[in-house]
Amino acid sequence: MKRHSALLFPDTVPDEQVLYPLVPVFQPLVYCRPVESEPLPAGECSPLCAEFFHEAFWQQVVPAPLGPERERFQRLVSDLRQRGDDYAAQLTHLSLAGMGSSAKGTETKGSILSALLGSHGIQQDRRDGREMVLWQSRLILMLGEFFDENQRQLSGEMKKIRDREKGILDELRRESEYSYTLTQQLFTGSAEEGDQQRLRLSAWARIFALGEDSPENCRVFITGNNDAYERLAEVYERDCGNFPEQVVSLPLPAGAGEVERPLAHLQKFSAEAEDYIARLSMLIDGSNREPVLPAAEEAWEHQLERYFPAADCGRKVLRLCRFDRVSVRRLFLDGFGHDDDKKLLEPNPAAADIFIGVLSAR
């Protein structure tokens, strides 16, 4: 049975914790990459992600390909990696190229980025506004990928520390209410991380909306960032006068538990749940706008518990809402871009019914 594709944002690198819950419902899942790369970049995919790729459950698209300038960009990215403590720290400031809400610090707006681009022969006065915006956005998204890679490595090391901590302090915890909070503090999100997410959303929106090769036929967009969804819903309500309609709140497996062949197990579940998936697909393509029947929802939850017991596999939930007759390019720019970005958008972009979802822990 054919399934609808879904585009994930602002993610640019596949993550099995996102793929596994969504693969039964949407195929392929689509990631926008900032620049052309190998199908499976070394070090970016877990074995399960690679298996999903070879089964065509996810794919990559490049909305704004660089073509002959790709090599120059790769040299720039290599420079960025080597100077991580210098450029990377500075590039995260929200004043970067006007992508934040206000100028901060002593750097002239865009000066850090301009210096970096200029050092590789990329001069603003020789390029049009759209081209420079896309160069800037590619760099931000690549910086986000570097950050995620470092966070994965840090998380692995911190897990080892927490495991050692647990063994050492178990006895102490049994005897008192003392709580050792060092690692908890290190894992606590900060305001800076929120700022970085907003910066990444802005860059992703620009790449998607202003790129010449954006996937025009995609009707489903999914994020793990509830604030991002709320922002898009606010823009829709402001412009259209009504709030997006929630069409489903769908429980999903958070993982495979202890099964030996997680992909095969997922495929068996997906085959058993085809009735619900077919009904949801009709809702998305507009052939049936009626809500999914309670009996179908009960059957889905029964099969879900049968194949993925909540006690062993955990749960995520996908809240999917309909946005009627909108230009998705304009919606993303209105939500995360700047007024100047809209001047670069083609006039009268096509409008369609789209669905935007939030994937979250239950």
Sequence and secondary structure as in RCSB ss.txt:
>XXXX:A:sequence
MKRHSALLFPDTVPDEQVLYPLVPVFQPLVYCRPVESEPLPAGECSPLCAEFFHEAFWQQVVPAPLGPERERFQR
LVSDLRQRGDDYAAQLTHLSLAGMGSSAKGTETKGSILSALLGSHGIQQDRRDGREMVLWQSRLILMLGEFFDEN
QRQLSGEMKKIRDREKGILDELRRESEYSYTLTQQLFTGSAEEGDQQRLRLSAWARIFALGEDSPENCRVFITGN
NDAYERLAEVYERDCGNFPEQVVSLPLPAGAGEVERPLAHLQKFSAEAEDYIARLSMLIDGSNREPVLPAAEEAW
EHQLERYFPAADCGRKVLRLCRFDRVSVRRLFLDGFGHDDDKKLLEPNPAAADIFIGVLSAR
>XXXX:A:secstr
     EEESS  S  HHHHHHHTTT SSEEEE SS   SS TTS  HHHHHHHHTTSEEEE SS  GGGHHHHHH
HHHHHHHTIIIIIHHHTSTTGGG SSS  SSS TTHHHHHHHHTTT  GGGS HHHHHHHHHHHHHHHHHHHHHH
HHHHHHHHHHHHHHHHHHHHHHHHHS     HHHHHHS  HHHHHHHHHHHHHHHHHHHH TT  TT  EEEES 
HHHHHHHHHHHHHHHSS  EEEEEEEEES  TT S HHHHHHHHHHHTHHHHHHHHHHHHTS  S   HHHHHHH
HHHHHHHS HHHH EEEEEEEEEEEE HHHHHHHHHS HHHHHTS SS   EEEEEEEEEE 
